[in-house]
Amino acid sequence: MESKKIQFVDLIRQYQNLQPEIDAAILRAVGRGDFILGEDTREFEKEFATFIGVPFCVGVGDGTDALHLALLALGIGRGDEVIVPTNTFIASVLAISQTGATPVLVDCDPSYYTMDVKKVESALSPRTKALMPVHLYGHPADMDPLLEIAKDRGLFVVEDAAQAHGATYKGRLCGTMGNAGCFSFYPGKNLGAYGDGGAVVTSDAKLAEKVNLLRNYGQKVKYVHTMKGLNSRLDTVQAAILRVKLRHLGTWNDHRRHAAARYADVLAGSGLKLPAVADYANPIWHLFVVQSDNRARLQAALDAGNIAHGIHYPIPVHLQEAYRDLGYALGSFPVAETIAERLLSLPMFPEITEEELLRVAAAINAVT
Ligand SMILES: *Cc1c(COP(=O)(O)O)cnc(C)c1O
């Protein structure tokens, strides 16, 4: 008999656990009829700001827009450069392009896969306006050296925290260390809506106000427009769902930590390179990413075991056709290029069971 599929992220299982709470929240929001910038959006903004420990949170359409709006609000645009890692989800880089600024890519650290801070200095130019570290896979980027460069050079720091809701760096929450922290509530993220959603968090009241205007056609008073804004708001119904889920996020992140620790135990003899955790980091394991010398064989074994898997990411940004105009050649970023051939992401979600973890391990250990 074929064994039951192990999902990469099991959102149905999560919904079933929360169904009465979620259903009630959706019906309440729908019954109120305040679909755009309604009560649940305002309350979620307050609650997420409290969770992250900053005074301001502005709910926006998605994580890409959170980054785009934060950059716009900082005045970044045509002629400016923003430094970002090439090993990231492409949205980090698209958000920079959307402002008219030029993304300047850097390689990643071979142990933690986040922006290699030693490579940033040589990527600086007189046009550099901002640094965009990405807290990739739920593991924080090494922020202190970046914050120091930013301070010395008068640069902004916009944190891409789309994979890091609740991760900490030396005890500081991801999203609170730069000028702005940008989050995604895409369904598969650690805190996910049932559609698109995002947020910008900041301690800067002026910046928050500017994002607040820019997400809503540049208007503070209806039909009075002080800036050329966008339409990018966090839906009220999505916010109602996120308010329920936010109450569980801490527990869910702990369950992911437990699952990561179990994977580390049961895969210890597998010969795979398991994810390393920096001494400054308390990650939230958005993804559990291993490296393999023989990825195709591993993928086939997981497929045969009816186990989902992924690659994050198969093509570094500098080798994407969409970014050919940046002019980076093959060989520009050797670490990112090497790991792109070797990385594999295993199923990781808070509800994953011991039995499922053991099944994943057995499938892997049989071929390594
Ligand atoms: C998901 C993600 C984004 C974009 O978020 P969306 O809500 O999908 O627009 C940006 N950066 C990273 C690192 C992400 O993982």
The ligand as an SDF file (V2000), in Angstrom:
LIG
                    3D

 15 15  0  0  0  0  0  0  0  0999 V2000
    8.1530   35.3670    0.3870 C   0  0  0  0  0  0  0  0  0  0  0  0
    9.3070   36.2660    0.2570 C   0  0  0  0  0  0  0  0  0  0  0  0
    9.2050   37.5750   -0.2340 C   0  0  0  0  0  0  0  0  0  0  0  0
    7.9870   38.1050   -0.9060 C   0  0  0  0  0  0  0  0  0  0  0  0
    6.8090   37.9960   -0.2130 O   0  0  0  0  0  0  0  0  0  0  0  0
    5.4150   37.9180   -1.0190 P   0  0  0  0  0  0  0  0  0  0  0  0
    4.4240   38.0670    0.1010 O   0  0  0  0  0  0  0  0  0  0  0  0
    5.3610   36.5810   -1.6770 O   0  0  0  0  0  0  0  0  0  0  0  0
    5.3730   39.0500   -1.9650 O   0  0  0  0  0  0  0  0  0  0  0  0
   10.3260   38.3840   -0.2000 C   0  0  0  0  0  0  0  0  0  0  0  0
   11.4910   37.9350    0.2730 N   0  0  0  0  0  0  0  0  0  0  0  0
   11.6450   36.6790    0.7190 C   0  0  0  0  0  0  0  0  0  0  0  0
   12.9810   36.2480    1.2370 C   0  0  0  0  0  0  0  0  0  0  0  0
   10.5690   35.8000    0.7160 C   0  0  0  0  0  0  0  0  0  0  0  0
   10.7390   34.5500    1.1550 O   0  0  0  0  0  0  0  0  0  0  0  0
  1  2  1  0
  2  3  1  0
  2 14  2  0
  3  4  1  0
  3 10  2  0
  4  5  1  0
  5  6  1  0
  6  7  2  0
  6  8  1  0
  6  9  1  0
 10 11  1  0
 11 12  2  0
 12 13  1  0
 12 14  1  0
 14 15  1  0
M  END
$$$$
